[in-house]
């Protein structure tokens, strides 16, 4: 049976959520949920370098087939938008170095795919994932940051789009 390992990524200025999911036939299996954090204090360049090292080490151990990354959304605060873009750039660079294809989805597209509502609140996304991802019960979602479940939603969204577009599963 062929499978596809999708890494979902929800970039953030202070915390980037990730979720590794495997799709075997029609079944979704959540393998890992978590987040990489950036310290609030200290040199930003050192924090970004640490993030790069953590992401690269993680990728070397897990070998996802593709990454589904939540795209940027409108920010009113330019400083926050720049901090988010820096962290996102570090993650994209790590994925590029590892040779992993990246597909980007708008936050509203991910929510619409998972919940049927592009403006769904985060708790609705969590509930929808709990219903549709059978293996998710071993991850007590309340113990994980919302960034991790948002990342899982990105992975689920990619699988739905890949199926719809007729993409082959390796």
DSSP file (Angstrom, degrees, kcal/mol; ACC not computed):
  #  RESIDUE AA STRUCTURE BP1 BP2  ACC     N-H-->O    O-->H-N    N-H-->O    O-->H-N    TCO  KAPPA ALPHA  PHI   PSI    X-CA   Y-CA   Z-CA
    1    1 A X              0   0    0      0, 0.0     2,-0.1     0, 0.0    23,-0.0   0.000 360.0 360.0 360.0 130.6    0.0    0.0    0.0
    2    2 A X        -     0   0    0    167,-0.1    23,-0.9    22,-0.0     2,-0.3  -0.454 360.0-169.5 -81.1 155.8    1.4    3.4   -1.0
    3    3 A X  E     -A   24   0A   0    167,-0.3     2,-0.4    21,-0.2    21,-0.2  -0.942  16.0-146.7-141.8 162.8    1.6    6.2    1.5
    4    4 A X  E     -A   23   0A   0     19,-1.5    19,-2.5    -2,-0.3     2,-0.7  -0.994   8.8-152.7-134.1 125.1    2.3   10.0    1.6
    5    5 A X  E     -A   22   0A   0     -2,-0.4    60,-2.4    17,-0.2    61,-1.4  -0.885  17.6-171.4-101.5 115.6    3.9   11.7    4.5
    6    6 A X  E     -Ab  21  66A   0     15,-2.8    15,-2.6    -2,-0.7     2,-0.7  -0.917  13.6-152.4-112.1 129.1    2.8   15.4    4.7
    7    7 A X  E     -Ab  20  67A   0     59,-2.7    61,-2.7    -2,-0.5     2,-0.4  -0.893  13.1-156.4 -96.8 116.5    4.4   17.9    7.0
    8    8 A X  E     -Ab  19  68A   0     11,-3.3    11,-1.8    -2,-0.7     2,-0.4  -0.776  10.2-166.5 -91.3 138.9    1.9   20.6    7.9
    9    9 A X  E     -Ab  18  69A   0     59,-2.6    61,-2.7    -2,-0.4     2,-0.5  -0.992  18.2-174.1-131.0 130.6    3.5   24.0    9.0
   10   10 A X  E     -A   17   0A   0      7,-2.5     7,-2.2    -2,-0.4   141,-0.1  -0.863  26.0-149.3-119.2  93.2    1.8   26.9   10.7
   11   11 A X        +     0   0    0     -2,-0.5     2,-0.3    59,-0.4     5,-0.2  -0.290  20.6 175.6 -66.5 146.4    4.5   29.6   10.8
   12   12 A X        -     0   0    0     72,-0.1     4,-0.0    71,-0.1    -2,-0.0  -0.980  41.1-121.8-146.5 158.5    4.5   32.1   13.6
   13   13 A X  S    S+     0   0    0     -2,-0.3     3,-0.1     1,-0.1    -1,-0.1   0.808 114.9  15.8 -71.6 -28.9    6.7   35.0   14.9
   14   14 A X  S    S+     0   0    0      1,-0.4    24,-3.3    23,-0.1     2,-0.4   0.652 136.8  22.5-114.2 -27.9    7.2   33.3   18.3
   15   15 A X  E     - C   0  37A   0     22,-0.2     2,-0.6    -5,-0.0    -1,-0.4  -0.986  59.4-158.2-146.7 132.5    6.0   29.7   17.7
   16   16 A X  E     - C   0  36A   0     20,-2.9    20,-2.5    -2,-0.4    -5,-0.2  -0.951  18.2-145.9-111.6 119.8    5.8   27.6   14.5
   17   17 A X  E     -AC  10  35A   0     -7,-2.2    -7,-2.5    -2,-0.6     2,-0.3  -0.556  17.5-175.0 -83.8 147.9    3.5   24.7   14.7
   18   18 A X  E     -AC   9  34A   0     16,-2.7    16,-2.2    -9,-0.2     2,-0.3  -0.983  10.1-176.6-139.4 154.0    4.2   21.4   12.8
   19   19 A X  E     -AC   8  33A   0    -11,-1.8   -11,-3.3    -2,-0.3     2,-0.6  -0.961  12.9-153.5-149.1 131.1    2.3   18.2   12.3
   20   20 A X  E     +AC   7  32A   0     12,-2.6    11,-2.7    -2,-0.3    12,-1.6  -0.933  22.2 176.4-106.4 122.7    3.5   15.1   10.5
   21   21 A X  E     -AC   6  30A   0    -15,-2.6   -15,-2.8    -2,-0.6     2,-0.4  -0.955  18.2-150.4-127.3 145.0    0.6   13.0    9.0
   22   22 A X  E     -AC   5  29A   0      7,-3.0     7,-2.6    -2,-0.4     2,-0.6  -0.947   5.5-155.8-115.9 136.9    0.7    9.9    6.9
   23   23 A X  E     -AC   4  28A   0    -19,-2.5   -19,-1.5    -2,-0.4     2,-0.6  -0.947  11.6-179.0-115.7 113.2   -2.0    9.1    4.4
   24   24 A X  E >   -AC   3  27A   0      3,-2.0     3,-2.5    -2,-0.6     2,-0.4  -0.938  66.4 -50.3-114.3 109.4   -2.3    5.4    3.6
   25   25 A X  T 3  S-     0   0    0    -23,-0.9   -21,-0.0    -2,-0.6    -2,-0.0  -0.508 123.9 -22.3  62.1-120.3   -5.0    4.8    1.0
   26   26 A X  T 3  S+     0   0    0     -2,-0.4     2,-0.4    -3,-0.1    -1,-0.3   0.355 116.7 101.9-101.4   5.3   -8.0    6.7    2.4
   27   27 A X  E <   -C   24   0A   0     -3,-2.5    -3,-2.0   106,-0.0     2,-0.5  -0.736  57.6-149.5 -99.6 139.3   -6.8    6.7    6.0
   28   28 A X  E     -C   23   0A   0     -2,-0.4   107,-0.7   104,-0.2     2,-0.5  -0.883  13.0-173.1-101.5 130.3   -5.2    9.7    7.8
   29   29 A X  E     -C   22   0A   0     -7,-2.6    -7,-3.0    -2,-0.5     2,-0.6  -0.974  16.5-145.4-126.0 118.4   -2.7    8.9   10.6
   30   30 A X  E     +C   21   0A   0     -2,-0.5    -9,-0.2    -9,-0.2     3,-0.1  -0.725  21.6 175.5 -79.9 119.2   -1.3   11.7   12.7
   31   31 A X  E     -     0   0A   0    -11,-2.7     2,-0.3    -2,-0.6   -10,-0.2   0.817  60.6  -1.0 -93.7 -37.0    2.3   10.7   13.5
   32   32 A X  E     -C   20   0A   0    -12,-1.6   -12,-2.6     2,-0.0     2,-0.4  -0.978  52.2-171.1-159.6 139.6    3.5   13.8   15.4
   33   33 A X  E     +C   19   0A   0     -2,-0.3     2,-0.3   -14,-0.2   -14,-0.2  -0.978  32.6 112.7-128.5 144.9    2.3   17.2   16.6
   34   34 A X  E     -C   18   0A   0    -16,-2.2   -16,-2.7    -2,-0.4     2,-0.3  -0.981  43.5-115.4 179.7-167.6    4.5   19.9   18.1
   35   35 A X  E     -C   17   0A   0     -2,-0.3     2,-0.5   -18,-0.3   -18,-0.2  -0.994  10.2-135.7-153.3 153.9    6.0   23.4   17.8
   36   36 A X  E     -C   16   0A   0    -20,-2.5   -20,-2.9    -2,-0.3     2,-0.3  -0.956  30.8-152.3-108.5 129.5    9.3   25.1   17.5
   37   37 A X  E     -C   15   0A   0     -2,-0.5     2,-0.4   -22,-0.2   -22,-0.2  -0.775   9.9-150.7-108.8 148.5    9.6   28.2   19.7
   38   38 A X        -     0   0    0    -24,-3.3    10,-0.1    -2,-0.3     6,-0.0  -0.948  31.2-112.8-110.1 134.5   11.6   31.4   19.4
   39   39 A X        -     0   0    0     -2,-0.4     8,-0.1     1,-0.1   -24,-0.0  -0.351  13.3-137.1 -66.3 147.8   12.6   33.2   22.6
   40   40 A X  S    S+     0   0    0      7,-0.0     2,-0.3    -2,-0.0    -1,-0.1   0.757  86.6  49.3 -74.6 -25.1   11.0   36.5   23.2
   41   41 A X  S    S+     0   0    0      2,-0.1     2,-0.1     3,-0.0    -2,-0.1  -0.718  86.4  43.4-114.2 163.7   14.3   38.0   24.4
   42   42 A X  S    S-     0   0    0     -2,-0.3     2,-0.3     4,-0.0     3,-0.0  -0.362  98.0 -23.8  98.9-178.7   17.8   38.0   23.0
   43   43 A X     >  -     0   0    0      1,-0.2     4,-1.9    -2,-0.1     5,-0.1  -0.492  49.4-146.1 -71.5 129.8   19.2   38.5   19.6
   44   44 A X  H  > S+     0   0    0     -2,-0.3     4,-2.6     1,-0.2     5,-0.2   0.882  98.4  56.7 -63.2 -38.7   16.7   37.8   16.8
   45   45 A X  H  > S+     0   0    0      1,-0.2     4,-2.1     2,-0.2    -1,-0.2   0.894 107.4  47.9 -62.7 -39.6   19.5   36.5   14.5
   46   46 A X  H  > S+     0   0    0      2,-0.2     4,-2.2     1,-0.2    -1,-0.2   0.892 111.5  50.6 -67.5 -39.0   20.6   33.9   17.1
   47   47 A X  H  X S+     0   0    0     -4,-1.9     4,-2.2     2,-0.2    -2,-0.2   0.907 111.4  47.7 -64.9 -41.6   17.0   32.8   17.7
   48   48 A X  H  X S+     0   0    0     -4,-2.6     4,-2.4     2,-0.2    -2,-0.2   0.877 110.3  52.3 -67.9 -37.2   16.4   32.4   13.9
   49   49 A X  H  X S+     0   0    0     -4,-2.1     4,-2.1    -5,-0.2    -1,-0.2   0.899 109.7  49.5 -64.1 -39.8   19.7   30.4   13.6
   50   50 A X  H  X S+     0   0    0     -4,-2.2     4,-2.5     2,-0.2    -2,-0.2   0.912 109.3  51.8 -64.6 -41.8   18.5   28.1   16.4
   51   51 A X  H  X S+     0   0    0     -4,-2.2     4,-2.7     1,-0.2     5,-0.3   0.920 107.7  52.7 -59.4 -44.2   15.2   27.6   14.7
   52   52 A X  H  X S+     0   0    0     -4,-2.4     4,-2.6     1,-0.2    -1,-0.2   0.930 110.3  47.6 -57.7 -46.6   17.0   26.7   11.5
   53   53 A X  H  X S+     0   0    0     -4,-2.1     4,-2.3     1,-0.2    -1,-0.2   0.902 112.4  49.0 -62.1 -42.2   19.0   24.1   13.3
   54   54 A X  H  X S+     0   0    0     -4,-2.5     4,-2.3     2,-0.2    -2,-0.2   0.921 113.4  45.9 -64.5 -44.5   16.0   22.6   15.0
   55   55 A X  H  X S+     0   0    0     -4,-2.7     4,-2.7     2,-0.2     5,-0.2   0.926 113.2  49.5 -66.5 -44.0   14.0   22.4   11.8
   56   56 A X  H  X S+     0   0    0     -4,-2.6     4,-2.1    -5,-0.3    -2,-0.2   0.909 112.1  48.1 -62.5 -41.5   16.8   20.9    9.8
   57   57 A X  H  X S+     0   0    0     -4,-2.3     4,-1.2    -5,-0.2    -1,-0.2   0.911 112.2  49.7 -64.4 -41.7   17.5   18.2   12.5
   58   58 A X  H >X S+     0   0    0     -4,-2.3     4,-1.5     1,-0.2     3,-0.6   0.934 111.2  48.7 -61.7 -46.8   13.8   17.4   12.7
   59   59 A X  H 3X S+     0   0    0     -4,-2.7     4,-2.2     1,-0.2    -1,-0.2   0.869 105.9  57.5 -62.6 -37.4   13.6   17.0    8.9
   60   60 A X  H 3< S+     0   0    0     -4,-2.1    -1,-0.2     1,-0.2    -2,-0.2   0.802 111.9  42.5 -64.5 -28.5   16.7   14.8    8.8
   61   61 A X  H << S+     0   0    0     -4,-1.2    -1,-0.2    -3,-0.6    -2,-0.2   0.749 122.6  34.3 -87.5 -25.7   15.0   12.3   11.2
   62   62 A X  H  < S-     0   0    0     -4,-1.5    -2,-0.2    -5,-0.1    -3,-0.2   0.778  77.5-156.7-108.2 -30.4   11.5   12.3    9.7
   63   63 A X     <  -     0   0    0     -4,-2.2   -58,-0.1    -5,-0.2    -3,-0.1   0.938  13.6-162.9  54.8  60.9   11.8   12.6    5.9
   64   64 A X        -     0   0    0     -5,-0.1   -58,-0.2     1,-0.1     3,-0.1  -0.366  18.1-137.4 -68.0 155.8    8.4   14.0    4.9
   65   65 A X  S    S-     0   0    0    -60,-2.4    36,-0.6     1,-0.3     2,-0.3   0.828  80.8  -2.7 -80.6 -34.1    7.4   13.7    1.2
   66   66 A X  E     -bd   6 101A   0    -61,-1.4   -59,-2.7    34,-0.2     2,-0.4  -0.977  64.8-131.2-154.3 157.4    6.0   17.2    0.9
   67   67 A X  E     -bd   7 102A   0     34,-2.6    36,-2.9    -2,-0.3     2,-0.6  -0.972   8.2-158.6-119.3 132.3    5.3   20.3    3.2
   68   68 A X  E     -bd   8 103A   0    -61,-2.7   -59,-2.6    -2,-0.4     2,-0.5  -0.943  19.5-167.2-106.9 113.5    1.9   22.1    3.3
   69   69 A X  E     -bd   9 104A   0     34,-2.9    36,-2.3    -2,-0.6     2,-0.3  -0.867  22.0-124.3-110.5 131.3    2.6   25.6    4.7
   70   70 A X  E     - d   0 105A   0    -61,-2.7   -59,-0.4    -2,-0.5    36,-0.2  -0.577  36.1-130.5 -69.7 129.2   -0.1   28.0    5.8
   71   71 A X        -     0   0    0     34,-3.3    36,-0.2    -2,-0.3     2,-0.1  -0.116  28.2 -81.1 -75.1 174.9    0.4   31.2    3.9
   72   72 A X        -     0   0    0     34,-0.1     2,-0.3    35,-0.0    35,-0.2  -0.417  41.4-156.1 -75.4 151.7    0.6   34.7    5.3
   73   73 A X        -     0   0    0     -2,-0.1     2,-0.1    33,-0.1    -1,-0.0  -0.782  38.0 -68.5-121.5 171.1   -2.5   36.7    6.2
   74   74 A X        -     0   0    0     -2,-0.3     2,-0.4     1,-0.0    -1,-0.0  -0.372  50.0-166.9 -63.6 127.2   -3.2   40.4    6.4
   75   75 A X        -     0   0    0     -2,-0.1    -1,-0.0     1,-0.1     3,-0.0  -0.953  20.2-166.4-116.2 135.9   -1.3   42.0    9.3
   76   76 A X  S    S+     0   0    0     -2,-0.4     2,-0.7     1,-0.1    -1,-0.1   0.777  80.3  70.1 -84.4 -29.7   -2.0   45.5   10.6
   77   77 A X     >  -     0   0    0      1,-0.2     4,-2.1     2,-0.0     5,-0.2  -0.806  67.2-163.2 -94.5 111.7    1.2   45.6   12.6
   78   78 A X  H  > S+     0   0    0     -2,-0.7     4,-2.5     1,-0.2     5,-0.2   0.881  88.9  55.3 -62.9 -40.3    4.2   45.8   10.3
   79   79 A X  H  > S+     0   0    0      1,-0.2     4,-2.2     2,-0.2    -1,-0.2   0.913 109.5  46.8 -60.8 -43.4    6.6   44.7   13.0
   80   80 A X  H  > S+     0   0    0      2,-0.2     4,-2.3     1,-0.2    -1,-0.2   0.902 111.0  52.3 -64.5 -41.2    4.6   41.5   13.6
   81   81 A X  H  X S+     0   0    0     -4,-2.1     4,-2.4     1,-0.2    -2,-0.2   0.896 109.9  48.7 -62.7 -40.2    4.4   40.8    9.9
   82   82 A X  H  X S+     0   0    0     -4,-2.5     4,-2.3     2,-0.2    -1,-0.2   0.910 110.3  50.4 -67.1 -41.7    8.1   41.1    9.5
   83   83 A X  H  X S+     0   0    0     -4,-2.2     4,-2.0     2,-0.2    -2,-0.2   0.905 112.5  47.7 -62.5 -41.3    8.8   38.8   12.5
   84   84 A X  H  X S+     0   0    0     -4,-2.3     4,-2.7     1,-0.2    -2,-0.2   0.920 110.8  51.2 -63.9 -44.3    6.4   36.2   11.0
   85   85 A X  H  X S+     0   0    0     -4,-2.4     4,-2.5     1,-0.2    -2,-0.2   0.865 108.0  53.1 -63.1 -36.5    8.1   36.5    7.6
   86   86 A X  H  X S+     0   0    0     -4,-2.3     4,-2.0     2,-0.2    -1,-0.2   0.954 112.4  42.9 -63.1 -49.6   11.5   36.0    9.1
   87   87 A X  H  X S+     0   0    0     -4,-2.0     4,-2.1     1,-0.2    -2,-0.2   0.909 114.4  51.3 -63.7 -41.7   10.5   32.8   10.9
   88   88 A X  H  X S+     0   0    0     -4,-2.7     4,-2.7     1,-0.2    -1,-0.2   0.906 108.3  52.3 -61.2 -42.5    8.6   31.6    7.8
   89   89 A X  H  X S+     0   0    0     -4,-2.5     4,-2.4     1,-0.2    -1,-0.2   0.882 107.5  51.9 -62.0 -39.2   11.7   32.3    5.6
   90   90 A X  H  X S+     0   0    0     -4,-2.0     4,-2.2     2,-0.2    -1,-0.2   0.931 111.7  46.4 -62.1 -45.9   13.9   30.2    7.9
   91   91 A X  H  X S+     0   0    0     -4,-2.1     4,-2.3     1,-0.2    -2,-0.2   0.918 112.6  49.7 -64.6 -43.5   11.5   27.3    7.7
   92   92 A X  H  X S+     0   0    0     -4,-2.7     4,-2.5     1,-0.2    -1,-0.2   0.886 109.9  51.9 -62.7 -38.3   11.2   27.5    4.0
   93   93 A X  H  X S+     0   0    0     -4,-2.4     4,-2.7     2,-0.2    -1,-0.2   0.913 109.2  49.6 -64.1 -42.2   15.0   27.6    3.7
   94   94 A X  H  X S+     0   0    0     -4,-2.2     4,-1.8     2,-0.2    -2,-0.2   0.912 111.8  48.3 -62.7 -42.3   15.3   24.5    5.8
   95   95 A X  H  <>S+     0   0    0     -4,-2.3     5,-2.5     2,-0.2     4,-0.4   0.909 111.9  50.1 -63.8 -41.7   12.7   22.7    3.6
   96   96 A X  H ><5S+     0   0    0     -4,-2.5     3,-1.2     1,-0.2    -2,-0.2   0.914 108.9  50.9 -62.9 -43.9   14.5   23.9    0.5
   97   97 A X  H 3<5S+     0   0    0     -4,-2.7    -1,-0.2     1,-0.3    -2,-0.2   0.853 109.8  51.2 -60.8 -34.9   17.8   22.6    1.8
   98   98 A X  T 3<5S-     0   0    0     -4,-1.8    -1,-0.3    -5,-0.2    -2,-0.2   0.512 114.0-119.5 -82.0  -4.3   16.2   19.2    2.5
   99   99 A X  T < 5 +     0   0    0     -3,-1.2     2,-0.5    -4,-0.4    -3,-0.2   0.773  60.3 151.5  74.1  25.7   14.8   19.1   -1.0
  100  100 A X      < -     0   0    0     -5,-2.5    -1,-0.2    -6,-0.2   -34,-0.2  -0.798  46.3-123.3 -96.4 126.7   11.2   18.9    0.2
  101  101 A X  E     -d   66   0A   0    -36,-0.6   -34,-2.6    -2,-0.5     2,-0.4  -0.381  25.7-148.3 -64.4 143.6    8.5   20.4   -2.1
  102  102 A X  E     -d   67   0A   0    -36,-0.2     2,-0.4    -2,-0.1   -34,-0.2  -0.961  14.2-173.2-120.6 132.0    6.4   23.1   -0.5
  103  103 A X  E     -d   68   0A   0    -36,-2.9   -34,-2.9    -2,-0.4     2,-0.4  -0.984  14.7-149.0-121.3 135.1    2.8   23.9   -1.3
  104  104 A X  E     -d   69   0A   0     -2,-0.4     2,-0.4   -36,-0.2   -34,-0.2  -0.859  12.1-173.2-111.0 139.3    1.2   26.9    0.3
  105  105 A X  E     -d   70   0A   0    -36,-2.3   -34,-3.3    -2,-0.4     2,-0.1  -0.988  28.1-115.7-128.9 138.9   -2.5   27.4    1.3
  106  106 A X     >  -     0   0    0     -2,-0.4     4,-2.1   -36,-0.2     3,-0.4  -0.421  29.9-117.6 -66.4 145.8   -4.2   30.5    2.5
  107  107 A X  H  > S+     0   0    0      1,-0.2     4,-2.3     2,-0.2     5,-0.2   0.888 116.1  51.3 -52.9 -41.7   -5.5   30.2    6.0
  108  108 A X  H  > S+     0   0    0      1,-0.2     4,-2.4     2,-0.2    -1,-0.2   0.865 107.6  52.8 -66.0 -35.1   -9.1   30.7    4.8
  109  109 A X  H  > S+     0   0    0     -3,-0.4     4,-2.2     2,-0.2    -1,-0.2   0.887 109.2  49.4 -67.0 -38.2   -8.7   27.9    2.3
  110  110 A X  H  X S+     0   0    0     -4,-2.1     4,-2.4     2,-0.2     5,-0.3   0.943 112.5  46.8 -64.7 -47.6   -7.4   25.5    5.0
  111  111 A X  H  X>S+     0   0    0     -4,-2.3     4,-3.1     7,-0.2     6,-0.9   0.901 112.6  49.9 -62.0 -41.2  -10.3   26.3    7.3
  112  112 A X  H  X5S+     0   0    0     -4,-2.4     4,-1.4     4,-0.2    -1,-0.2   0.903 111.8  48.6 -64.6 -40.5  -12.8   25.9    4.4
  113  113 A X  H  <5S+     0   0    0     -4,-2.2    -2,-0.2    -5,-0.2    -1,-0.2   0.913 121.3  33.9 -64.5 -44.1  -11.3   22.5    3.5
  114  114 A X  H  <5S+     0   0    0     -4,-2.4    -2,-0.2    -5,-0.1    -3,-0.2   0.870 137.6  17.3 -82.4 -38.9  -11.3   21.2    7.0
  115  115 A X  H  <5S-     0   0    0     -4,-3.1    -3,-0.2    -5,-0.3    -2,-0.2   0.606  94.3-118.4-111.3 -17.2  -14.5   22.8    8.4
  116  116 A X  S  <<S+     0   0    0     -4,-1.4     2,-0.4    -5,-0.7    -4,-0.2   0.543  91.1  89.8  84.5   6.4  -16.4   23.9    5.4
  117  117 A X    >   -     0   0    0     -6,-0.9     3,-1.6     1,-0.1    -2,-0.2  -0.945  62.7-157.1-142.1 114.3  -16.1   27.5    6.7
  118  118 A X  T 3  S+     0   0    0     -2,-0.4    -7,-0.2     1,-0.3    -6,-0.2   0.589  97.1  47.4 -69.3 -10.3  -13.2   29.8    5.7
  119  119 A X  T 3  S+     0   0    0     -8,-0.1    -1,-0.3    -7,-0.1   -11,-0.1   0.124  80.1 144.6-114.0  19.6  -13.7   32.0    8.8
  120  120 A X    <   -     0   0    0     -3,-1.6    -9,-0.1   -12,-0.2    -8,-0.0  -0.283  51.2-117.1 -60.1 139.2  -14.0   29.1   11.3
  121  121 A X    >>  -     0   0    0      1,-0.1     4,-1.6   -10,-0.0     3,-0.8  -0.335  30.1-102.7 -72.3 162.9  -12.5   29.8   14.7
  122  122 A X  H 3> S+     0   0    0      1,-0.3     4,-2.2     2,-0.2     5,-0.1   0.835 120.1  56.4 -58.3 -36.7   -9.6   27.7   15.9
  123  123 A X  H 3> S+     0   0    0      1,-0.2     4,-2.1     2,-0.2    -1,-0.3   0.847 105.5  52.1 -67.1 -31.4  -11.7   25.6   18.3
  124  124 A X  H <> S+     0   0    0     -3,-0.8     4,-2.3     2,-0.2    -1,-0.2   0.877 107.7  52.1 -69.7 -37.0  -14.0   24.6   15.4
  125  125 A X  H  X S+     0   0    0     -4,-1.6     4,-2.4     2,-0.2    -2,-0.2   0.931 109.5  50.0 -62.0 -45.3  -10.9   23.5   13.4
  126  126 A X  H  X S+     0   0    0     -4,-2.2     4,-2.4     1,-0.2    -2,-0.2   0.920 111.0  48.4 -59.2 -45.0   -9.8   21.4   16.3
  127  127 A X  H  X S+     0   0    0     -4,-2.1     4,-1.5     1,-0.2    -1,-0.2   0.908 111.0  50.3 -64.2 -41.2  -13.2   19.8   16.6
  128  128 A X  H  X S+     0   0    0     -4,-2.3     4,-1.7     1,-0.2    -1,-0.2   0.908 111.4  48.5 -64.0 -41.2  -13.3   19.0   12.9
  129  129 A X  H  X S+     0   0    0     -4,-2.4     4,-2.5     1,-0.2    -2,-0.2   0.908 106.9  56.0 -64.6 -41.2   -9.9   17.4   13.0
  130  130 A X  H  < S+     0   0    0     -4,-2.4    -1,-0.2     1,-0.2    -2,-0.2   0.837 111.7  44.7 -60.4 -32.2  -10.9   15.3   16.0
  131  131 A X  H  < S+     0   0    0     -4,-1.5    -1,-0.2    -5,-0.2    -2,-0.2   0.823 120.9  37.0 -79.0 -32.3  -13.8   14.0   14.0
  132  132 A X  H  < S+     0   0    0     -4,-1.7     2,-0.7     1,-0.2  -104,-0.2   0.637 105.2  65.2-101.3 -15.3  -11.9   13.3   10.7
  133  133 A X    ><  -     0   0    0     -4,-2.5     3,-1.8     1,-0.2     4,-0.2  -0.855  62.4-169.3-111.8  97.1   -8.4   12.1   11.9
  134  134 A X  G >  S+     0   0    0     -2,-0.7     3,-1.1     1,-0.3    -1,-0.2   0.868  83.3  51.8 -56.2 -43.2   -9.0    8.8   13.7
  135  135 A X  G >  S+     0   0    0   -107,-0.7     3,-1.2     1,-0.2    -1,-0.3   0.481  85.2  89.9 -74.1  -0.1   -5.5    8.5   15.2
  136  136 A X  G X   +     0   0    0     -3,-1.8     3,-2.0     1,-0.3    -1,-0.2   0.678  64.5  81.0 -72.5 -16.1   -5.7   11.9   16.7
  137  137 A X  G <  S+     0   0    0     -3,-1.1    -1,-0.3     1,-0.3    -2,-0.1   0.760  83.0  63.0 -63.1 -23.0   -7.2   10.6   19.9
  138  138 A X  G <  S+     0   0    0     -3,-1.2     2,-0.7     1,-0.2    -1,-0.3   0.593  95.7  67.1 -78.1  -7.4   -3.7    9.6   21.1
  139  139 A X  S <  S-     0   0    0     -3,-2.0     2,-1.0    -4,-0.1    -1,-0.2  -0.913  83.7-142.5-109.7 102.6   -2.8   13.3   21.0
  140  140 A X    >   -     0   0    0     -2,-0.7     3,-2.7     1,-0.2     4,-0.4  -0.512  14.3-154.6 -65.5 103.4   -4.8   15.2   23.7
  141  141 A X  G >  S+     0   0    0     -2,-1.0     3,-1.5     1,-0.3    -1,-0.2   0.766  87.8  65.1 -57.1 -29.4   -5.3   18.3   21.7
  142  142 A X  G 3  S+     0   0    0      1,-0.3    -1,-0.3    -3,-0.1    -2,-0.1   0.752  98.6  56.3 -64.8 -21.4   -5.7   20.5   24.7
  143  143 A X  G <  S+     0   0    0     -3,-2.7     2,-0.3     2,-0.1    -1,-0.3   0.538  99.4  72.8 -85.6  -7.3   -2.0   19.8   25.5
  144  144 A X  S <  S-     0   0    0     -3,-1.5     5,-0.0    -4,-0.4  -110,-0.0  -0.822  89.3-106.1-110.9 146.8   -0.8   21.0   22.1
  145  145 A X    >>  -     0   0    0     -2,-0.3     3,-1.3     1,-0.1     4,-1.2  -0.329  30.5-115.6 -65.6 152.4   -0.6   24.6   20.9
  146  146 A X  H 3> S+     0   0    0      1,-0.3     4,-2.6     2,-0.2     5,-0.2   0.803 114.6  68.2 -57.5 -28.3   -3.2   25.7   18.4
  147  147 A X  H 3> S+     0   0    0      1,-0.2     4,-1.9     2,-0.2    -1,-0.3   0.872  97.6  51.7 -60.0 -36.3   -0.3   26.2   16.0
  148  148 A X  H <> S+     0   0    0     -3,-1.3     4,-1.9     2,-0.2    -1,-0.2   0.908 111.5  44.6 -69.2 -42.1    0.2   22.4   15.9
  149  149 A X  H  X S+     0   0    0     -4,-1.2     4,-2.1     2,-0.2    -2,-0.2   0.852 111.4  53.9 -72.6 -31.4   -3.4   21.6   15.1
  150  150 A X  H  X S+     0   0    0     -4,-2.6     4,-1.7     2,-0.2    -1,-0.2   0.883 107.8  51.7 -64.0 -37.0   -3.4   24.4   12.5
  151  151 A X  H  X S+     0   0    0     -4,-1.9     4,-1.9     2,-0.2  -132,-0.2   0.899 107.9  50.9 -65.2 -40.7   -0.4   22.7   11.0
  152  152 A X  H  X S+     0   0    0     -4,-1.9     4,-2.6     1,-0.2    -2,-0.2   0.896 106.9  54.7 -63.1 -38.9   -2.3   19.4   10.9
  153  153 A X  H  X S+     0   0    0     -4,-2.1     4,-2.5     1,-0.2    -1,-0.2   0.885 105.6  52.8 -61.1 -38.1   -5.2   21.1    9.2
  154  154 A X  H  X S+     0   0    0     -4,-1.7     4,-2.2     2,-0.2    -1,-0.2   0.905 109.9  48.4 -63.4 -41.2   -2.7   22.3    6.5
  155  155 A X  H  X S+     0   0    0     -4,-1.9     4,-2.2     2,-0.2    -2,-0.2   0.924 112.3  47.8 -64.6 -44.7   -1.6   18.7    6.0
  156  156 A X  H  X S+     0   0    0     -4,-2.6     4,-2.2     1,-0.2    -2,-0.2   0.901 110.9  52.5 -62.7 -41.0   -5.2   17.5    5.8
  157  157 A X  H  X S+     0   0    0     -4,-2.5     4,-2.4    -5,-0.2    -1,-0.2   0.911 108.1  50.7 -60.8 -43.8   -6.0   20.3    3.3
  158  158 A X  H  X S+     0   0    0     -4,-2.2     4,-3.1     1,-0.2     5,-0.2   0.924 109.0  50.6 -62.9 -42.9   -3.1   19.3    1.1
  159  159 A X  H  X S+     0   0    0     -4,-2.2     4,-2.3     1,-0.2    -1,-0.2   0.911 110.6  49.8 -61.8 -40.8   -4.2   15.7    1.0
  160  160 A X  H  X S+     0   0    0     -4,-2.2     4,-2.3     2,-0.2    -1,-0.2   0.915 113.9  45.1 -63.6 -42.4   -7.7   16.7    0.0
  161  161 A X  H  X S+     0   0    0     -4,-2.4     4,-2.5     2,-0.2     6,-0.2   0.896 111.4  52.3 -68.8 -39.8   -6.4   19.0   -2.7
  162  162 A X  H  <>S+     0   0    0     -4,-3.1     5,-2.7     2,-0.2     4,-0.3   0.899 112.5  46.0 -63.0 -40.2   -3.9   16.3   -4.0
  163  163 A X  H ><5S+     0   0    0     -4,-2.3     3,-1.1    -5,-0.2    -2,-0.2   0.923 113.4  48.9 -66.0 -44.7   -6.8   13.8   -4.2
  164  164 A X  H 3<5S+     0   0    0     -4,-2.3    -2,-0.2     1,-0.3    -1,-0.2   0.879 111.7  48.4 -64.5 -38.4   -9.1   16.3   -5.9
  165  165 A X  T 3<5S-     0   0    0     -4,-2.5    -1,-0.3    -5,-0.1    -2,-0.2   0.455 116.0-114.1 -83.7   0.2   -6.4   17.2   -8.5
  166  166 A X  T < 5 +     0   0    0     -3,-1.1    -3,-0.2    -4,-0.3    -2,-0.1   0.706  54.8 166.5  78.3  19.2   -5.6   13.6   -9.2
  167  167 A X      < -     0   0    0     -5,-2.7    -1,-0.2    -6,-0.2     2,-0.2  -0.403  37.7-113.7 -67.3 144.6   -2.1   13.7   -7.8
  168  168 A X        -     0   0    0     -2,-0.1     2,-0.5     1,-0.0    -1,-0.1  -0.504  19.6-131.0 -81.0 149.6   -0.6   10.3   -7.3
  169  169 A X              0   0    0     -2,-0.2  -165,-0.1     1,-0.1  -167,-0.1  -0.875 360.0 360.0-100.0 127.7    0.2    9.1   -3.8
  170  170 A X              0   0    0     -2,-0.5  -167,-0.3  -168,-0.1  -166,-0.2   0.477 360.0 360.0 -84.3 360.0    3.7    7.6   -3.5
